[in-house]
Every structure is written in C-alpha cells, then in structure tokens.
C-alpha cells in the first residue's frame, strides 16, 4: 500500500467531506472482504409484480430454502411452455 491510499486530504474531523446522495449511490456495502450487491443486476429482464398465490404454494416454495423465487419462476416458465 502506498502513502496515497492511507493519507487523507483533511485532518480535523470537522473538515470531513459531506456525505451526500451521490456519495451513497457510489458506496459499496461490505461485510469483511465480500461486497454485498442488492437488488436486480443492471439489464435484468425481470420485473417486480404483485401477484396473489395460494398460501400452500408459497409455503411449499419458501420451505425449499433460498432461491425459492427463482424456482417458482422456473415452474411458471415451464407451465407457460417457455
């Protein structure tokens, strides 16, 4: 690591730069070394919709663990012949 990476352009905490909306939009959420990405990837063809399903259907897919929405989407695609 060079000095440029560790030195800051301000010394007094009262002189810290303002954290505005633009700064937060560029910020990355990290847990340790892992970057956490939220939401749909850019360019995704999937759309958020509101849909009423039987509770038993939801329970079945949710009980299958993480990725249940993807599996439900795959089942709907298969039923639609896609």
Short mmCIF file of the C-alpha atoms (twelve columns), coordinates in Angstrom:
data_MODEL
# 
_entry.id   MODEL 
# 
loop_
_atom_site.group_PDB 
_atom_site.id 
_atom_site.type_symbol 
_atom_site.label_atom_id 
_atom_site.label_alt_id 
_atom_site.label_comp_id 
_atom_site.label_asym_id 
_atom_site.label_seq_id 
_atom_site.Cartn_x 
_atom_site.Cartn_y 
_atom_site.Cartn_z 
_atom_site.pdbx_PDB_model_num 
ATOM 1  C CA . UNK A 1  0.000   0.000   0.000   1 
ATOM 2  C CA . UNK A 2  1.372   3.419   -0.840  1 
ATOM 3  C CA . UNK A 3  1.004   6.595   1.215   1 
ATOM 4  C CA . UNK A 4  -1.619  7.930   -1.182  1 
ATOM 5  C CA . UNK A 5  -4.010  5.156   -0.144  1 
ATOM 6  C CA . UNK A 6  -3.670  5.856   3.572   1 
ATOM 7  C CA . UNK A 7  -3.351  9.630   3.767   1 
ATOM 8  C CA . UNK A 8  -6.446  11.784  3.817   1 
ATOM 9  C CA . UNK A 9  -6.831  15.319  2.496   1 
ATOM 10 C CA . UNK A 10 -8.196  16.545  5.843   1 
ATOM 11 C CA . UNK A 11 -7.028  16.261  9.416   1 
ATOM 12 C CA . UNK A 12 -9.748  17.781  11.580  1 
ATOM 13 C CA . UNK A 13 -12.917 15.603  11.702  1 
ATOM 14 C CA . UNK A 14 -14.939 18.816  11.469  1 
ATOM 15 C CA . UNK A 15 -13.426 19.277  7.992   1 
ATOM 16 C CA . UNK A 16 -14.692 15.896  6.757   1 
ATOM 17 C CA . UNK A 17 -16.335 15.955  3.316   1 
ATOM 18 C CA . UNK A 18 -20.130 15.954  3.221   1 
ATOM 19 C CA . UNK A 19 -21.638 12.538  2.569   1 
ATOM 20 C CA . UNK A 20 -24.283 13.462  0.010   1 
ATOM 21 C CA . UNK A 21 -26.663 11.274  -2.037  1 
ATOM 22 C CA . UNK A 22 -24.109 10.891  -4.830  1 
ATOM 23 C CA . UNK A 23 -21.528 9.513   -2.377  1 
ATOM 24 C CA . UNK A 24 -24.008 6.943   -1.036  1 
ATOM 25 C CA . UNK A 25 -25.015 5.885   -4.574  1 
ATOM 26 C CA . UNK A 26 -21.364 5.056   -5.330  1 
ATOM 27 C CA . UNK A 27 -20.732 3.381   -1.967  1 
ATOM 28 C CA . UNK A 28 -20.353 -0.374  -1.646  1 
ATOM 29 C CA . UNK A 29 -21.818 -2.393  1.208   1 
ATOM 30 C CA . UNK A 30 -19.144 -4.746  2.539   1 
ATOM 31 C CA . UNK A 31 -19.051 -7.496  5.113   1 
ATOM 32 C CA . UNK A 32 -15.379 -8.236  5.612   1 
ATOM 33 C CA . UNK A 33 -13.837 -8.526  2.150   1 
ATOM 34 C CA . UNK A 34 -17.125 -9.506  0.475   1 
ATOM 35 C CA . UNK A 35 -19.066 -6.861  -1.481  1 
ATOM 36 C CA . UNK A 36 -22.819 -7.194  -0.962  1 
ATOM 37 C CA . UNK A 37 -24.904 -6.379  -4.035  1 
ATOM 38 C CA . UNK A 38 -28.571 -5.571  -3.502  1 
ATOM 39 C CA . UNK A 39 -31.413 -5.647  -5.985  1 
ATOM 40 C CA . UNK A 40 -31.604 -6.868  -9.556  1 
ATOM 41 C CA . UNK A 41 -28.477 -6.715  -11.692 1 
ATOM 42 C CA . UNK A 42 -28.475 -3.932  -14.268 1 
ATOM 43 C CA . UNK A 43 -30.012 -5.021  -17.547 1 
ATOM 44 C CA . UNK A 44 -32.155 -7.717  -15.923 1 
ATOM 45 C CA . UNK A 45 -35.280 -8.624  -17.851 1 
ATOM 46 C CA . UNK A 46 -37.175 -9.477  -14.662 1 
ATOM 47 C CA . UNK A 47 -39.875 -7.148  -13.353 1 
ATOM 48 C CA . UNK A 48 -41.379 -6.666  -9.925  1 
ATOM 49 C CA . UNK A 49 -45.100 -7.552  -9.886  1 
ATOM 50 C CA . UNK A 50 -47.821 -8.024  -7.332  1 
ATOM 51 C CA . UNK A 51 -49.404 -11.454 -7.564  1 
ATOM 52 C CA . UNK A 52 -51.822 -13.365 -5.363  1 
ATOM 53 C CA . UNK A 53 -50.943 -17.025 -4.878  1 
ATOM 54 C CA . UNK A 54 -52.380 -19.729 -2.660  1 
ATOM 55 C CA . UNK A 55 -50.712 -19.820 0.757   1 
ATOM 56 C CA . UNK A 56 -49.946 -23.508 0.243   1 
ATOM 57 C CA . UNK A 57 -47.991 -22.690 -2.942  1 
ATOM 58 C CA . UNK A 58 -45.979 -20.004 -1.151  1 
ATOM 59 C CA . UNK A 59 -45.340 -22.267 1.833   1 
ATOM 60 C CA . UNK A 60 -44.130 -25.055 -0.465  1 
ATOM 61 C CA . UNK A 61 -41.612 -22.894 -2.321  1 
ATOM 62 C CA . UNK A 62 -40.429 -20.941 0.728   1 
ATOM 63 C CA . UNK A 63 -39.842 -24.213 2.598   1 
ATOM 64 C CA . UNK A 64 -37.392 -25.222 -0.143  1 
ATOM 65 C CA . UNK A 65 -34.979 -22.543 1.116   1 
ATOM 66 C CA . UNK A 66 -33.032 -19.724 -0.519  1 
ATOM 67 C CA . UNK A 67 -33.690 -19.363 -4.229  1 
ATOM 68 C CA . UNK A 68 -37.372 -20.235 -3.879  1 
ATOM 69 C CA . UNK A 69 -38.440 -17.290 -6.049  1 
ATOM 70 C CA . UNK A 70 -36.160 -18.456 -8.861  1 
ATOM 71 C CA . UNK A 71 -37.568 -21.985 -8.611  1 
ATOM 72 C CA . UNK A 72 -41.122 -20.621 -8.663  1 
ATOM 73 C CA . UNK A 73 -40.247 -18.554 -11.752 1 
ATOM 74 C CA . UNK A 74 -38.814 -21.677 -13.437 1 
ATOM 75 C CA . UNK A 75 -42.014 -23.626 -12.670 1 
ATOM 76 C CA . UNK A 76 -44.142 -20.810 -14.140 1 
ATOM 77 C CA . UNK A 77 -41.942 -20.693 -17.263 1 
ATOM 78 C CA . UNK A 78 -42.309 -24.462 -17.683 1 
ATOM 79 C CA . UNK A 79 -46.099 -24.276 -17.228 1 
ATOM 80 C CA . UNK A 80 -46.236 -21.488 -19.841 1 
ATOM 81 C CA . UNK A 81 -44.141 -23.532 -22.273 1 
ATOM 82 C CA . UNK A 82 -41.236 -21.075 -22.275 1 
# 
